[in-house]
Amino acid sequence: MERFFTAREAKNGSLIDYDAAVIKKWFIETIEPIEQNVNPETRTDMVCVSSIAVCVNYANAVLDLIRSGHNMPAKALLRVLCETVAKIAWCLVSPKNKKKDRKQAVERKFDQWEKDALYKKLRILYEFRSIVGSEQSRELEDTIRKIKLKERKFHAPPMPKTIEIFNKLSSNWRSGVYPRGFLQFNDAVHIDIHTLLSRIYYEEGGMSISHDSNEDLTDLSGYCLSFMFQLFYLVRTHFGLDTDDLLKEFQARSERFEDSKPSENSEKKNGGSDSEH
């Protein structure tokens, strides 16, 4: 059940630390001017502020798991992070029309999201209703009634399904982020029989069991940084904060990733990048 690290993975620890430091820097440089100069009043403002706090917490957990060699749990949290950022992007990215019309369009999308969240809560409570006792049932019915009243206040169409949200964003989200940053993490979120069977390997020495998947650590860390970059870019743009330095630092990460790749000579010297240590 031991998790083996490749030579390349061992070298890339500094790159993961770099990602963690950049995310922390982005958070500080975003939250401080908001706290000092902005008084979040609208629901959109409050969602933007809380989203960076919550998602940074998830990002830190992802990077901690990656450092510890727990790729599957990290992938599960990355899936949550990706979906959350995509929904926020869908809400904030509206047609470039009049400022007033854009504000209304954004608020309407948040109406759709909130109505969808209430609907999902109701579905869960309906399932609970069939298994709770009579005393709990009365409390449950009261909770259901209150949520129904809230839901009826939102006169908005249903929120699009996840794939539809990605389709409505840019082509990069649709053809890049969705398959690579969302679908490929399914096996970590929905652990089914195929996920379990894929952890069994047969070699010359017999059967081997792996408790984890074998994605490159810096790839997973890069997804984490990419999702957080998208979120900070959206939030900073919403509050009218500069995004130039943010973009430069994100691009610099790509350069560091290229520099961290082992050269052909070093791979031959170490017996290839997949040699076990």
PEGIVEN-V42610 format. One record per helix or strand. SS is the DSSP state (hx for helix, st for strand). FROM is the first residue (numbers start at 1). TO is the last residue. If there is no record, write none. Layout:
# PEGIVEN-V42610
SS/FROM/TO
SS/FROM/TO
This chain:
# PEGIVEN-V42610
st/6/6
hx/7/11
hx/13/37
hx/43/67
hx/71/92
hx/99/129
hx/134/152
hx/162/168
hx/171/181
hx/183/189
hx/193/197
st/200/203
st/206/209
hx/217/238
hx/244/260
hx/264/269
st/276/276
